[in-house]
Amino acid sequence: MINWPADTLTLAIDIGGSGIKASVINKDGEMVCERIRMETPYPSHPSGFSQVVADFVRVLPKAQRASVGFPGLVRNGIVVMVPSLSRLVKDGPKDPALVNAWKNFDLQTPMANALGIPTKVANDADIQGAAVIKGEGLEFVMTLGTGVGTALFQNGVLLPHLELGHAPFRQSEEFEEQIGNAARERIGVERWTKRVIKAIAKYDQFLYYDHCYVGGGNAKHIKGLDLGPRVTRVSNKAGLFGGARIWDLEAS
C-alpha cells in the first residue's frame, strides 16, 4: 500500500453515458485546474477506449495517481457489464458484440498504462458517494444520468457494488428503465420527477437507509423539491471530488 504524501494530486475522470469529464484535484478534493469535458464517443470499444481517455486528459496538469468513475458494474478494476457503452449509438439498443467485448474486461490495467500513473477504476456512483457521505450508518447514493447508479456505505466503508438500478421497480420495468434519461426525455420532466420521488421511497422500503444522496447530471431537475429530512441532493461535481477520497477509503 502506497503512503501518499499530503501534496498528492489526483487526475479525476468521470465517465458517463453522455459525457466524459476530468480535472486534477488535491487531497482535499479541490480542483487545481478547470474541468474539461467531451462527448462520450459512440461506439466505444474497450480495446481502444483507454487511449481515447488518455488523449483527452493530456492537456491537464500532471498528477501522481488517477481515479476513473465508470458507468457500469466494476469489481477490482474489471468491468462486469456496462449498459450505456454497450450500444452503437447513445440510448440505442444494446449491441451483442459490444456487450460481449465489455464483459469481464480488465479496464484498470490498460487505463493505467495509457495514463502512465497508478489508476483506480470504480463504479461512478461509488466514487461520487465517496465525496458526499458523512460516515454515519447506512448511506445510499443514487445517481441520475443516462441510467441509474447506486452505491452503499456502512459507517464510511464502501460496500460491494450492487447494480440496484436494474432491480424491479414498477410496471414490470427496472428503475433504470423508469427513471433513466431516455424515460425523462420520453415522458417529460414533471412525470419523470414524480417517478424519481417514488423510486427514492421504494429504495427505502428494502434498504432501510439512514440517509440518501441523489446526484448525477439529471439531479438538477429535482432542485428545490422537498425530498424529506433523510434525502439530500448533491452536486454533480461530486463525481470528480470523490476521486481523491476513493483512494483514502481503501487505505482506511
C-alpha positions in Angstrom: 0.0 0.0 0.0 1.4 3.4 -1.0 1.6 6.1 1.7 0.6 9.1 -0.4 2.1 12.4 0.7 -0.1 15.4 1.5 0.6 17.2 -1.7 -0.6 14.3 -3.9 -2.6 15.3 -6.9 -5.3 13.0 -8.4 -6.4 13.0 -12.0 -10.2 12.5 -11.6 -12.1 11.2 -14.6 -15.8 10.8 -14.6 -17.1 8.7 -17.5 -20.8 9.0 -18.2 -23.1 7.8 -20.9 -23.4 11.3 -22.3 -20.1 12.9 -21.5 -16.6 12.4 -20.1 -15.4 15.0 -17.5 -12.0 15.4 -16.0 -9.9 17.6 -13.7 -7.0 17.4 -11.3 -7.8 17.6 -7.6 -5.8 17.8 -4.4 -6.2 15.5 -1.4 -9.0 17.8 0.0 -11.0 17.2 -3.2 -10.4 20.7 -4.5 -9.9 21.3 -8.2 -6.5 22.8 -9.1 -7.5 23.5 -12.7 -10.6 24.0 -14.8 -12.7 21.0 -15.5 -12.7 19.7 -19.1 -15.5 17.8 -20.9 -16.0 15.8 -24.1 -19.0 14.0 -25.5 -18.8 10.2 -24.8 -17.9 8.6 -28.2 -20.2 6.0 -29.7 -19.5 3.3 -30.4 -16.8 2.8 -27.7 -14.9 -0.4 -28.0 -12.9 -1.4 -24.9 -9.8 -2.2 -26.8 -9.2 1.5 -27.7 -11.2 3.3 -25.0 -8.3 3.9 -22.6 -6.2 5.6 -25.2 -9.2 7.9 -26.1 -9.5 8.9 -22.5 -5.7 9.4 -22.1 -5.5 11.6 -25.2 -8.4 13.7 -23.9 -6.8 14.4 -20.5 -3.4 15.1 -21.8 -3.9 18.9 -21.5 -4.4 18.7 -17.7 -1.6 19.3 -15.2 0.5 16.3 -14.1 -0.9 14.2 -11.3 0.6 11.3 -9.3 -2.4 9.0 -9.5 -5.8 8.7 -11.2 -9.3 7.6 -10.4 -11.8 6.7 -13.1 -15.6 6.6 -12.4 -17.2 4.2 -14.8 -20.9 3.8 -15.5 -21.2 0.0 -15.0 -20.6 -2.8 -12.6 -16.9 -2.8 -11.8 -15.1 -5.2 -9.5 -11.4 -4.8 -8.8 -11.0 -2.7 -11.9 -12.7 -5.3 -14.1 -15.9 -4.3 -16.0 -18.6 -7.0 -15.4 -21.1 -5.2 -17.5 -21.8 -1.6 -18.7 -25.2 -0.8 -20.2 -24.5 2.6 -21.8 -21.3 1.8 -23.6 -22.7 -1.5 -24.9 -24.6 0.5 -27.6 -23.6 1.6 -31.0 -25.4 4.9 -30.5 -26.4 6.8 -27.4 -29.6 5.5 -25.9 -29.9 2.9 -28.7 -30.4 -0.8 -28.3 -27.6 -2.9 -26.8 -25.2 -4.4 -29.4 -24.4 -8.0 -28.6 -20.8 -7.7 -29.8 -20.1 -4.8 -27.6 -21.9 -6.4 -24.6 -19.5 -9.4 -25.0 -16.5 -7.2 -25.6 -17.0 -5.3 -22.4 -18.0 -8.3 -20.3 -15.2 -9.1 -17.8 -12.9 -6.6 -19.5 -9.9 -5.5 -17.3 -10.2 -1.8 -17.8 -7.9 -0.8 -15.0 -4.7 -2.2 -16.5 -4.9 -0.6 -19.9 -6.1 2.7 -18.4 -3.1 2.8 -16.0 -0.8 2.0 -18.9 -2.4 4.7 -21.1 -2.3 7.4 -18.3 1.1 6.4 -17.1 0.3 6.6 -13.4 -1.3 4.3 -10.7 -5.0 4.2 -11.6 -8.1 3.1 -9.8 -11.2 2.3 -11.9 -14.5 2.0 -9.9 -18.2 2.5 -10.4 -19.1 6.1 -10.9 -21.7 6.1 -8.1 -19.1 4.6 -5.7 -16.7 7.5 -6.4 -19.4 10.1 -6.2 -20.6 8.7 -2.9 -17.0 8.8 -1.5 -17.3 12.6 -1.9 -20.6 13.2 -0.1 -21.1 10.6 2.7 -20.8 11.5 6.3 -19.7 8.1 7.5 -22.7 7.5 9.7 -24.9 4.4 9.4 -26.1 3.0 6.1 -25.8 5.7 3.4 -27.3 5.2 0.0 -26.1 7.1 -3.1 -28.3 7.3 -6.2 -27.1 8.9 -9.4 -29.5 10.0 -12.1 -27.9 10.2 -15.5 -28.1 8.1 -18.7 -29.0 5.3 -16.3 -29.4 5.0 -12.6 -26.2 4.4 -10.5 -26.2 3.2 -6.9 -23.7 2.9 -4.1 -23.9 1.8 -0.4 -21.7 2.7 2.5 -21.8 1.4 6.1 -20.2 3.7 8.7 -18.0 5.1 5.9 -16.9 1.8 4.5 -17.7 1.2 0.8 -19.8 -2.0 0.5 -19.6 -4.4 -2.5 -21.2 -2.8 -5.5 -24.7 -3.8 -6.5 -26.5 -2.7 -9.7 -29.6 -1.7 -7.9 -30.7 0.4 -10.8 -31.6 -2.9 -12.5 -33.8 -4.0 -9.7 -37.6 -4.3 -10.5 -39.4 -1.0 -9.8 -42.9 -0.6 -11.4 -44.9 -1.8 -14.4 -42.6 -4.8 -14.8 -39.7 -2.4 -15.5 -36.4 -1.7 -13.8 -35.5 1.6 -12.0 -33.2 2.4 -14.9 -36.0 1.9 -17.5 -38.4 4.1 -15.5 -36.2 7.0 -14.4 -33.2 6.8 -16.8 -32.5 9.7 -19.2 -34.4 8.1 -22.1 -37.5 7.9 -19.9 -37.2 11.5 -18.8 -37.0 12.7 -22.5 -39.9 10.5 -23.4 -42.4 11.4 -20.7 -41.2 14.9 -19.7 -39.6 16.3 -16.5 -42.8 16.6 -14.5 -43.9 12.9 -14.8 -40.3 11.8 -14.5 -39.8 13.8 -11.3 -42.8 12.1 -9.7 -41.3 8.7 -10.6 -38.0 9.7 -9.0 -39.7 10.6 -5.8 -41.5 7.2 -5.9 -38.1 5.5 -6.6 -36.5 7.1 -3.6 -39.3 5.8 -1.4 -39.1 2.3 -2.9 -35.4 2.0 -2.3 -36.0 3.0 1.3 -38.6 0.1 1.6 -35.9 -2.5 1.1 -32.7 -0.8 2.0 -33.8 1.0 5.2 -31.1 3.5 4.6 -30.2 6.2 7.2 -29.6 8.8 4.6 -29.9 9.0 0.8 -27.8 11.3 -1.5 -29.2 12.0 -5.0 -26.7 13.2 -7.6 -25.8 12.8 -11.3 -26.4 15.1 -14.2 -30.2 14.8 -14.1 -30.4 15.6 -10.3 -30.7 19.2 -11.3 -34.3 18.6 -12.4 -35.3 18.0 -8.8 -33.6 21.1 -7.4 -35.8 22.9 -4.8 -38.0 19.9 -4.1 -38.6 18.8 -0.5 -37.3 15.2 -0.5 -37.6 14.8 3.2 -35.0 15.0 6.1 -33.1 11.9 5.1 -32.6 12.7 1.4 -30.0 15.3 0.1 -29.5 16.4 -3.5 -25.7 16.7 -4.2 -23.7 18.4 -6.9 -22.8 16.5 -10.0 -19.2 17.7 -9.4 -19.0 15.1 -6.6 -18.2 12.6 -9.4 -14.8 14.3 -9.6 -14.3 15.3 -6.0 -14.6 11.7 -4.8 -11.6 10.8 -7.0 -9.2 11.5 -4.1 -11.3 10.1 -1.3 -11.9 6.8 -3.0 -8.2 6.1 -2.6 -8.3 7.1 1.1 -11.4 4.9 1.8 -9.5 1.8 0.5 -6.5 2.7 2.6 -8.5 3.1 5.8 
